[in-house]
Amino acid sequence: MASQISYLSQVATNQQHEGSSYAARNKAQQSKEVISHLSTQVGDMLQTCTQASFPR
């Protein structure tokens, strides 16, 4: 119960607490996923362009 009171005190006084970084971590994770997806798309486009320029 003491840990819950401590947590609520931190949240109520706008101090840093464990949950305060959730939004930033979530945004960073989403950004990494977008970058990964874009990287895959660019790689696919590069492969398509290369094949079109140098047909086998």
C-alpha positions as CSV (number, residue, x, y, z in Angstrom):
1,M,0.0,0.0,0.0
2,A,2.9,2.3,0.7
3,S,4.2,1.9,-2.8
4,Q,0.7,2.8,-4.2
5,I,0.6,5.9,-2.1
6,S,4.0,6.9,-3.2
7,Y,3.1,6.4,-6.9
8,L,-0.1,8.4,-6.5
9,S,1.8,11.2,-4.7
10,Q,4.2,11.4,-7.6
11,V,1.5,11.4,-10.2
12,A,-0.6,14.0,-8.3
13,T,2.3,16.4,-8.0
14,N,3.4,15.9,-11.6
15,Q,6.8,14.3,-10.7
16,Q,8.5,11.7,-12.8
17,H,7.1,8.2,-12.4
18,E,7.4,4.9,-14.2
19,G,4.4,5.5,-16.4
20,S,5.5,9.0,-17.5
21,S,7.8,7.7,-20.2
22,Y,5.2,5.4,-21.8
23,A,4.2,7.9,-24.5
24,A,7.7,8.6,-25.5
25,R,8.7,5.0,-25.6
26,N,5.6,4.1,-27.6
27,K,6.3,6.9,-30.1
28,A,9.9,5.8,-30.4
29,Q,8.8,2.2,-31.1
30,Q,6.3,3.3,-33.7
31,S,8.9,5.4,-35.4
32,K,11.3,2.5,-35.5
33,E,8.6,0.4,-37.1
34,V,7.8,3.1,-39.7
35,I,11.5,3.4,-40.5
36,S,11.9,-0.3,-40.9
37,H,8.8,-0.4,-43.2
38,L,10.1,2.5,-45.3
39,S,13.6,0.9,-45.5
40,T,12.0,-2.3,-46.9
41,Q,10.0,-0.3,-49.4
42,V,13.1,1.6,-50.6
43,G,15.0,-1.7,-50.9
44,D,12.1,-3.1,-53.0
45,M,12.0,0.0,-55.3
46,L,15.8,-0.1,-55.7
47,Q,15.7,-3.8,-56.7
48,T,12.9,-3.0,-59.2
49,C,14.9,-0.1,-60.7
50,T,18.0,-2.2,-60.9
51,Q,16.3,-5.1,-62.6
52,A,14.6,-2.6,-65.1
53,S,17.9,-1.0,-65.9
54,F,19.9,-4.2,-66.3
55,P,17.6,-6.9,-67.5
56,R,19.0,-10.4,-67.5
